[in-house]
């Protein structure tokens, strides 16, 4: 099957599924769920095929689907796999059927609205990750908000309205400036080349002035920092994570937060290489602040969902740290962390959701899982271990690579005469891994061991749930043990990206440090 | 020549004939459904005729420098007739007499004349024909006391606007010695106190008619007093025709710095005022009024561009905005069954009326400018012109203004989903109401605008 057709199917199959689900009779029927699951599984197969066939070569323009949409403005529906988005594609395709499978018997899955929203969400996420045109990227980036927001609103907890409103409006703040930046880039292109075009390949060729580039960079990073989220733009996070239904939280933490990382990789670095090189140390420090903040707050949480929310904040910080180390190893680590964190956090949340489905509202008091439901306990423990970055799990591979790369970058900056602040930040980030072991193991101890207090017997994993957790565990172990075959596919894209930033900055990476003359003045 | 007059102005003649037939029907007290059916049929014929002329590339100067049929005239009339058709289908059930249709058609006729006009005389006639029947529409067919106040405010300020426009025109005539708009535009670019005053007077007249801040005060009362479908008519077609009239005068003319600055400030004020004031509204019509003030701001913002793509952007914006407003109003009345216009009626409406609630949610999100809905594209078309004209800061401010807009549009959408939907579907109301035809046609047109956003660029 040609690549363009596959990509078109990735986008249209979920939408067609959503339409079909919408017209099916809802009453007590399993049919809508089967339709939704079938379309998600077909999409997973297609996406896996795309990933498998993608050999990593990036000669010239990425191919894929390219259809003009607004011809006079140079807005084409241009979607392609280009290496950077390969992991994101795979993660999205994998997590949706997993989440639906785990929510199969929940109350919300009885509603066709829920299934339709999931499918629309999947399609818009594919659009975001595959976009090769800035305007198309923006359109899908925003379109993701609507189904997610409605998911929280229609199926959330007590404060769902407030949570949905906060989520939407907070995220929209970033988008307002992002749209301004998108238009500004288009106008710059118009002035420099005489025609409108929003193609990434076209925009990367532009020579922006420092001021323009700074504006564009700040808008993009703000939008992405809110999406990620990154300290101090995370205040929408606990409310949304706690009020959404479990499946919604899983998708938010697993996939939606990755949009922020993807935005930085795909927009900020290639479009504003000079500013990125200068601003990278500041953002690294922001990332470390995020890591520390998330971990410290997570230590004090009694509610497991809040704990996972803040742990997620901490882990997302590692991704940003890896990206802004502007260094091959760290970038690979960040991409692995995307997969690893996505899979791990979804696994943790889905285990909690299984408990909630069994016990209702009393799931928060659950303990002694190790005796009452040993298989579930083992699964949960594996996710916890991946989350604390135990060697041989994906968490270790990614966080080790991130810290290794960031350390090299910071050392290079130090030896070239900068203050050792960056180095200190990396050391702090490495130390915080101990904290993460602290809160995750405390979480595990509370749930897994102790005197059984709840009276109702707890069923262990059934076959459906085991099938849900299996692919997640497979990814965790695979990346932990044998990451190389996955890594080779993104290798060329990653080294091209680091070279773009290094090449355009005009100075060796090591020099782009705190003391950079014009960055220091403008960067504040 | 006579044949040309007949052929070129055939849509106008059709509407004129329709008015006479409706009058006769009214006299003989014919079946009241007949009026609506005739209305829909004539508008459909008129639209297809315009489409035919458009594809044949028809253009003619019927009355030199007074009535000119060009691409804009064809497209503008097509937009008006298309939106009018959708509106007519939507209000087919609620219209209770032929008089309603007579007034509606007269107002539409005025809008068509605005689109044809190349001189100030016909422009002025068109504007008056547009607004006076609208006033009559507001006061008739309702028994409530608040209507009189709102309608009177509208009449009064509308005549002030007419006076301003007339005064501006006479000043312009003093300079150029001609009533042709083109002559005025040519002399405007040379500057001069009298020219600028004339331009400001005409502009403020249009701003008053279009309810742009600070000339907006009549709109909330007038909108709240009228019946919902009349409100929809005022907010969509009347406002759209006024804006397109302005586009007709200014075309892609390069404006003076002073005028651009004024327009920018006023439209920004309008965007902020409308969007922020709308947040605290509790009734749908007032919400619509404030949102229409904000939208008037966006449309006027398009005049600040200097890239010459203003007309295309405005045509797109007006058609999308008018259709969305009509659809939103129709869905609201389908949900509320005509009982009051409190926003509380929308609470949990998705559970009881899934289809109109879903469409209404999409319509308000489109008005808020959330991609990939057409309202977003409409805003992008305007903003890209303004950014390309070097006005980055005002555009960023306007984006911020639309952020405030998202707050209340979202809260409407949220009300619809505020209770979890019931498992068993609500059924039975679909199919009984002809308003569905209007909603369907409008949605189809909006889908077309979304799929082919460059449509006006291709046709213009």
Interface residues (C-beta under 8 A of the other chain):
Chain A: X25 X26 X27 X28 X69 X70 X71 X72 X73 X75 X110 X111 X113 X135 X138 X139 X140 X141 X142 X143 X145 X146 X150 X153 X154 X155 X161 X164 X165 X168 X169 X172 X173 X176 X177 X179 X180 X183 X184 X186 X187 X190 X196
Chain B: X350 X365 X370 X371 X372 X376 X377 X380 X383 X384 X387 X388 X392 X395 X396 X399 X400 X402 X403 X406 X407 X410 X411 X414 X417 X418 X420 X421 X423 X424 X425 X453 X454 X457
